[in-house]
Amino acid sequence: MWHFFSFTTAIVMFLSTSAAMAQARQDSVIRELSLKEVQIHTIKKSKQPRTAFYQSSMLASTEDILARIEGVNLIRRGPVGMEPVLRGFSAGQINVVIDGMRIFGACTDKMDPVTIYTEPVNLKSIDIRYGGDGSGMGATIGGTLNLKLADALIDSNARFTGSLASGYYSAATAVQNVLAMNYSEKRWAIRFSGVYRKGGDYLDGENKRVNFSQYGKLNTSVSGKYSLNKNSVIKADLLFDDGWNIGFPALPMDVGYAKARIGSVTYERNDPVAFLQALEAKIYANSVRHAMDDTHRPAGTIHMDMPGQSHTAGAFLQFRLRSSGKHTIRAKTDFYYNSVRAEMTMYPPDAAAMFMLTWPNNHQMVAGIFVEDEMYVSDKSRLGLKLRVEVAQAKVTDDVGAQQFSIMGYDVQRPVNRILKNANISYTRFLSSVLTVYLSTGFNERSPTTSERYGFYLFNQLDNHDYMGNPLLKNEQAWNAECNLLYATKNLSWKLSVFGSRVGNYIVGRTQSGLSVMTAGASGVRAYQNIPSATLFGAESSVNYQILNKHLIINNTWKWLQAKDNEDTPLPLISPLKIMTSIRFQHRTLFFQAESEISTKQDQINSDFGETFSPGYMLLHIRSGYGFILKKNRLDFSAGIENLFNKAYADHLDWGATLRPGRNIYGLITLKF
């Protein structure tokens, strides 16, 4: 593995000094190579040719879109609230942000990843940067997923526009209603969106109801924009998300409620001829409240209440300077404060209630500086340098929590300060008018998460162990490297990526023989520890081919990954090879789309962490739709069948191998005005 890093680094340094050849290429080529951006259909149709592949319908959730992106997988514990994984990295190894804002879940069992609090209708795009390319949003070893909110659109020629959609899913007898509206005056505009989802227990491929897979969800957002002058605007965004009675069949508890309140004010200035070409300043705050609930489950030995809360406030300032000579400078400074608390009250029969802090009151303050320099080596070569330094402080502010950890010999009320360093170098070479290569390598760090530092008897259903935090954990450190090849013509685009990471001080749970379990039936207690290293490497590809005057569009993506620790033991929750192919015929307002989804078997498993062999599967989906033009409005009807042959299957990253939905017939009607 080290040969891969050494070779990539040497190539980057060598090519950066090579001679120039000919014409320059568009910035969009570099964006395609270093960044995965998926635009979202809302009021206006996206011009990105792949959007119809990633966003299969107006009913698609944020998680549905993410699952189709090469490099992204999802850990599934229930029908909603799936945890994103970027090239094998998850949780605190990656940054998941909303419009650049840091937000942290309030559930110790990871039932509320940040992605659950957004819907495609309030998003403009999903931006993904892998490895150190994502350090602009914070220290990271695995990358950044940025859910960019849709802006209110100032357009004096279209005062009032919007869309209204309503649909039905048969597998879960689920209904969904989606609304988006934009009102514009000459200098200001306001945008509103809302989504209501409600579903029952779904039918799997064996025609059996999967108990505790129901959900209810309401998401609303309001965005306002005011134009100060031709170069400057001020924006305000509010996002509210409420979930209730959300089932998690792979876990012993469900979600009673999950509430997020997110707000921000942003100032933007863009002047292409000024020295300060672009400036963005944002202040924000958000609050998440979450409660696990087992009152609807069969009577067990002990009933438990498990509420949690997370509060974050922050700000950032970023800018881009006009190119000077061969250099284009971008810089950012950011700060955020986060406090979290989670508790558990157990009610044993015929005994007094027992109280415990699973996350004692703790806070972290983080401040960082990020600088990026893009150097034009020649008309055919560009060299990029990204540097980030981040200072983080964390401590427990709760006496009860401090007493819990003092039993283990830890003084958690003493502040722990960390300095995190990220440095990445990239090289772009335009080999011809249609072929481009992008190489990058770098060193990156991340600090432990709240659960890894201060978690107290957190039960993991997958391996049946209670987990303890370790305040003395070291930072994870990663050497990342990748090579991207992009071939692009008028009708064909193909991207191939090969990547690898060597992670030092890798954080895993290790069994502690001297500790007693807290959860009835648990196999033991594990504490988070640093192991010497882990290695991850893989490849992924995406193809988009448009023929017959763009009436026929073929999309194909595949992703493959392997990961092992320093003892050559497979890391848990690593997805096998996945291939998705889509063929779409479109003529005016009529379309027909057929898809295949293939996953190979996964026998590289870690049985110590509860993994079992996962067989491969193949699924077929079909979709179709037709639109009517009604004066200035458009009425669309669409329908589809997912899992056409009612295959009984589970993905390797599905906890407990809970079968996914069987044949699902859906219908959707959309009015755009």
N, C-alpha and C positions, 0 to 999 in steps of 0.2 A: 504493500500500500504506500509505503514511503517513497518508492520509486515513482509512483504516479504524481505525488506532490512535487518531488524534486524535478521531474521532467516538465511538469506544467509551469513551475516557477521559472525554470531556465528558458522555456519557449517564450514566456511573456517578456522576460528581460531581453532576449535576443531580438525578437521581432520588433520591439519598441525602437530599436536603432537601425532597422532596415531602411533601404532607400525607397523613395516615393515612386508611384507608378502613374496613375492618371486621375480620373474625375472623382469628386467627393460624392458621398451617398447621403441620403436623408437621415435626420435624427431618428425617424421612426424605425429605421432598421436596427439601430442600437437598442431602442426601446423594446423591439420585438425579441432581441437576443437576451437582454439582461432582465427583462421584466415581463411578467405574464399579466396582461390587462384584459379583462373580460367586460365588455360594455353590456348594459342592461336595457331591455325593452321596458319602457313605461308609457308615458304619454306619446312620445315620438319614437319611431322605429329606429333602431341602431343601424348604422351603416357598416358595422363590422361584419364581415361575411360569416364568421363563426358563431355569432350570437345565437342564431336559431338552433345550433347544436348544443351549446352550453345551457341555454335557457329554453328548454323544450316547449314550454307553454307559459302563459301568464299565471298558471297555478304553481309553477315551480318555486320551491323555497330557496333560500340562500344556500342551504345544505345540499339541495339537489344540484345546483349549479356547481358548487365546489367539488362534488363527487366526480364530475366529468372533466375536471382540469387535470392535465398531466402534471405529475409531481405532488398531487394532493390526494390524500386518503382520509377517511373518517372513522373514528372509533365510535361504534354504535352501542349504546346501552338501552335505547328506547327509540320510538318513532321520530322524536324530535330531540334537540339538544345533543347533537353528535359533535364530537370533539375533532377539530381539524388536525391533520398531520402533514407536515411539509417534508417530503423526502426522508421520512423516518423520524423526524423531530416533532415534538408536541409539547403541550403545557408550557412551562417556563422556558423551554428551549427556543420558543418562537415568540414573536410579538403579534398579537391580534388586536388591531386598533380600529376605531370607527372615525373616519375622516381625520386621521392623525391623532385622535384622542386616546389616551390610555384609559382602560376600563378593566376591572378585575371582577371575576365571578364571586359569589357569596356562598357557594356550595362546596363542602369538603369532599364530596363524592363526584365532583366535576360534572354535575347535571346541568350546569348553566354556563357553557362556553360563551364567549362574547358574541359569536355568530348567531346565537339564538335570539338576540335582541334586535336584529335587523330583518327586514324583508326586502326582496328585490324591488318592490314598488317605491321604497324610499332611498334606493341606491342609484348612483350614476354608473359606477363600475366597481369591479373588484380587482385590486392591484396586488400582485404577489411578487416579492423579491426573495430569492433563495440565498441562504448562507449570509455572508458578510455584506452582500448587496443590500440587505435590509436594515443595516445599522443606522440609517438615517432616522428611523423611528425609535431607536433604543438599542442598547447592547443586546446582541443575539448571536447564537451559534447556528440556528436553523433557518432564519429568515423572518420575513414580515408579511402578514396578510392585512391589507388596508381596505376596509369597506368604505368606499367614498360615497358620501351622501349626495343625492341629487339637489341641484340648486334650483331656486325659483328662477324662471326665465323671463327676462325683460324683453318684450317684443310688442311694439306698438301696433303691429299688423295682425296680431292674434291675441286679443284681450283675454278671452276665456277659452281655455282648452282643457282637455282631460280625457280620462278613460274610466270605464266601469266594467268590471268583469265578475261573473258568477259561475261557479263550477261545482261538480260533484264527483267524488271518488267512490267506486263501488266496494273496494276491498275493505274499507274502514267505515263505510256509510258516512263519508266525510263531506262537509260542505265548506266552501270558501268563497268569500266575497272580497273584492279588491276595488279600491277607489283611489284615483289620483286626479287632482285639479290644479290648474295654474291660472292665476289672474294677474294681468299685467297692465300697468299704466306706463307713461312715457319714461319715468325715472325710477319706478319701483315695481316690485312684483312680489306675490306671495304664492306659496305652493303648499297644498295639503294632500296627505295620503293616508290611507287606512286599510287595514287587512283584518278580517275576522276568519279564524279557522276553528273548526270543531269536528272531531272525529271520534268514533267508537273503537272498540277492540277490533283489530283487523283479522281477516282470514288469511292463513298461510297457504303454501302450496299443497298441503295435505287436507285442505278445506276444514281446518280446525281454527277456532277462535283463539287468538293469542291474548290471554288474560292480561290485564293491566297495561294495555297499549293505547288507551284512550288519551285524548288531549283537548284542551281548549286554549285559545290564544287570541288576543286583540293587540294590534300594533297600530299606532298613529304617529304621524310626524307633521310638523309645521316648519316651513322654511321661508324666511323673508329676505329680500335683497333691496338695497337702496343705492342708486348710482350717485356718488358725490360729484363726479365729473367724468370725462371721457376715459380716464385712466384708473379711477378708484371706485371701489364699491365697499359697502359694509353689509355683512350678512349676520343673521341670527337663526339658529336651528334649535328646535325642541323635538325630542323623540321620547315617546312613552310606549313601553311594552309590558303587557300583563298576561301571564300564563296561569292556568289553574287546573287542578286535577289532571296533571300530566303523568301518564303511566310510564314506568321503566321496568319492563318484564325481566330484564337481566339483573335487577337489583332487588334487595329486600324491602325497599321503600319507594314511594312515588313522590311527586312534587305536589304539595298542597297549594303553594302559590310561588310565583317568581315575578318580581316587579323591578323594572329598570326605568330610571328617569335620567335623561341625558340632555344637557344644554350647552350651547356655546355661542360666542360672538366672535366674528372674524372680520378683519380688515384686509383687503387685497388691493394691490396696486400693480399694474402692468404697463410699462412704457418701453417699447423695444428700442427707442433711440436714446434713452437716458442711460447714465452710467449705472444706476440702480434699476435694472430692467424689470425685476419682479420682486415683490415683497408680500409676505403673508404673516399676519400676527393673529393669534387665536388665544382666547381664554375659555376655559371650559370647566364643568363640574358634572359629576354623575353619581348616582346612588343606586345600589342593587340590594334588594331584600329577597330572601329565599327561605323556604321552609320545606323540609322533607316530612312526609306524612305516611304512616302505616295503618291508619284507621280503617282503610278499605281492604286491607289484606286479611287473610285468614288469621284467626286468633293465634298468636304465638306465645312464647314464654314471657316476653317483656315488651310492653308498648313503649315507644320512644317519641319524644318531640325533639326536632333538630333544626332550629332556625339559624340563619346566618345573615350577615350584612357586610357590605363593602362600600366605602365612600372614597371618591377620588376627586381631586381638584388639580388643575395644572394650566400651563400656558406654554406656548412656543412662538418663536420668531424665526422665520427663514427667509432667505433672499438669494437672488442670483444677480451677479454683476455682468455688465456688458463685456464681451470678449475683448481681452487685451493681448495683442500679439497672438500667441498660440494657446492661450489659456482662457478657460471659462470657469469661473469660481462660483460655487454654491456653498452656502453655510447655513447652519441652524443652531440655535440654542434652545434648550427646553428644560422644563422643571415640572415635577408632579409630586403630590403628596397622597398617599393611600393609607387608609386604616381599615382593618377587617376584624371581625369577631364572629365566632360560631360556637354554639353550645349544644349540649345534649342533656335531656332529662329523661331518666329511665324510671318506669313505674312497675317495679316487680310486684307480683300478686302477694297480698298479705304482708307488705313491708313498706317502709317509708320510701319516698321518691329519692332518687340519687341524681345529683347534678355534677356536670363536668364541662369544662371548656375544651372543646375539640380544637378550636383556634383561639387561644387567649388574645385579649385585646392587644393588637400590635400595629405598629405603623412603620412605613418606610418613606423616606424622602430621597428623591433621585433628581440630580441635575446633570445635564450633559451638553457637550459641544461637538458638533459634527461639521466637517469641512470636506468638500469634494472639489477636485481639480480635474477638469477634462482637457487634455492637451492634444492639440492638432499636430501630430508629428509630421504628417504630410497629407496630401489629398486622399491617400488610400490608407492611412493609419491614424489611429487615435489611442492614446494612453490615458487611463483613468486611475485616479488615486483617491481613496476614501479613508478618512481618519475619524475616529470617535473616541472621546474620553468621557467616562461617566463616573460620577461619585454617588454612592448610595449609602444610606444609613438606615438601619433597622433595629428595633428594640420592642420588647414586650412592655406594655404600660399597665398591666393588670396584676394586682397582688395575688389573686387566686391562681392565675396562670403561672406566675413566677414560682409560687409554692409547689405547683404540680411538677415543674421542671427541676426545682431544687432537690427533689427526691432523687433525681438522676445525676445530681452533682453539677447542674448547669446554672449559671447566673445569667438569665435572659433579660434582666432589666438593665444590664450594662449595654450601651449602644455598640453595635457592630458596624464599623465603617469599611467600605470596600471601594476600590478603584478598578473600574472595568475598562479594558483597552480593546479596541477594534481597529484593525488596519487591513485594507484590501487594495489590491492592484489589479487592473484589468487591461486587456489589449484587444482592440478591434482592428481587423484587417479586411479590407474590401478586395477580395481576390479577383473579382470580375464584376461586371454589371449585374450579375444575378447571384453571385456566391460570396458569402461573408462568413468569417470565422471570428468568434469571440472567446477569449481565454480570460480566466480570473483565478486568483488565489489570494488567501489571506489568513490572518490569525484573529480569532474572535473569542470573547468571554461572555459568560452570563452568570448571574448570582442565583443562589437557590431560591425556590418559591416559598410561600408561607407554609404550605404543607410539609415541604422538605425540611424547613427550619424549626417550625413551631407546632406542627401537627401532633395531636395527642390522642392516641388510640383511634386512628381512622381505619375503619374496616374496608378491606379490599375484597370484593366478592369474587374477583377472578381467581386469585390464589388462596382465598379463604384465610387471610392473615390480618391482624391488627397492625397498623403502622405507626411508628413513633418518629417525630422530627429530630433533627440533629443540628443544634445551633452552631456547631463547630465545622460544618461542611465548608470545603474549599470551593472556589469558583470552578465551574466547568470551563475548559479551554479547548478550542477546536482549530485545527488547520483545515480549511476548506479549499477545494479546487474544482474547477469544472471547465469543460470545453464545449462550446456550442457552435453548430454549423447551421447556417440558414441559406436555403436556396429559394429564390423568389422571382417569379415571372408574372406576367399579367394575369394568368389563370391558375397558377400553381404556386403554393408556398409550402415549404417543408422545413421543419426544424428538428435537429437531432442534438440531444444533450447527453454528455457523459460526465459524471460527477463523483466526488468522494469526500469523506470527512474522517479525520482522525481526532477523536475527542479524548482529552486527558481529564483526569479527575471525574470520570463519568459517575453520575449519581444513580444508585440502585438501592433497593431494600435488601438487607441481610438479616437472617434469623438470629434473634437474641435468646439464648437458652435460659437466661436468668429471669425473664419477665413473664408474668402471668397474663393470660388473655383477658380482655374485657368483654368481648362479644361471645355469647353462648355458641358453642360449636366451632369456634375458630381453631385453626390448626396450630397457631403460634403467633408470636409477635416479631415483627421485623422493624429494624431501624434503618433510616437512610444513611448510606455511607458512600465515600468516594472509592471507586476502584481505579486501578492504574489507567486503563484506556478502553475504548471501544472504537470500532471501525465500521463505517457505513459507505457503501458505494453502489452505484446503479446507473441506469440510463432511461431515457424517455424520448418520445418522438410525437410530433403532431404533423398532420398533412391536411391541407385544404385544396381541393381541386374543383375548378368550375369549368364546365363544358356546355355545349349547346347554347351558346350565347348566355351563359350563366343561369340557364333554366335547370340544369342538373348540377348539384353540389355534393361532393363526396368529402366526408371528414373521417379521419382515422387518428386515434391516439393510443399509445401504449406506454406503460410505465412498469419498471422492474427495479427491485432493490434487494440487497443483501446486507445484513448487519450482524456483527459478532463482537463479543467482549474480548479482553486480553487473554482469556483462557480458551478461545475459539468456540465458545458457547453462543448459540444464536440469541440475539436480543429478542425480547417478547414484542408482540404486536407489530410485526413487519409484514406488510402485504405482499402476496406473490405477484407474478406477472399478470397484468390486466390489459385487455385490449377492447376498445370500443370503436365501432364503425357505424357511420350514419350515411345514408343515401337519401337526398332530398330533391324532389322534383317540384319546381315552382313555375307557374305561368300566371301572370297577373295576380289575381287574388286567390288562386287555388294552389294548394300545396299538398304533397303526400310525402311522408318520411318513414323510412324503415331503418331500424337500428339493431345491431347485435352487440351484446355485452358478454365478454368472456373473461373468466378468472381461472387460472391454473390452480392445481393443488398446492397446498403449503405443508411440506413435511419438515421444513427447517424450523423446529419449534423449541420452546423452552418449557418443558413440563414442570419445572420447579416453580414457575410463575403461573401455573394453571392452564397452560396452553395444550391443546390437543390437535391432532391432525385435521386439516380442513380439505375436503374434496373440492375439485374444480367444478365449475358450472358454466353453462351458456344460456343466455336469455335473448329473446327476441321481443322487440316493441314495434308497434306501428302507430302512426299519427297522421291525421289529415285535417284540412280546414278549408273554408271558403269564406270570402268576404264580399259584402254588398256595399256599394257606394250609394249613400242616401243624401243627396245634395252635398252639404259640406261635412257630413258625418260618414262614419264607416261602421258597419255591423259585421262582426266576424263570428262564425261558428266553427268550432274545432272539437275533435274527439280523438280518442286513442285507446289502445289496449297495451298495457305494460305487462311484461311476463306473459306473453301470448299463450304459451303452452302450460301455464300453471305449474312451473317448476318449483319443487320444494328445495330451498337452498338457504344457506347462511354464508356470509362473508367471513374471512378469517379474523377481521377486526371486530366482529360482532361478539360482545361478551356473552358467555353462556351458550354460544352457538344457537341463539334464538332464531327460529326460522323467520325470514322476511315475508312481506306480503306475497300472496299468490297472484293469480290473474286479476288485474285491476282495470276496469273499464271506466273511463272518465269522459265527461262532456263539459264544454266551456262555451259561454257566450260573452262576447266583448263588444262594447260600444265605445268608439273613439270619437270625440267631438272637439 
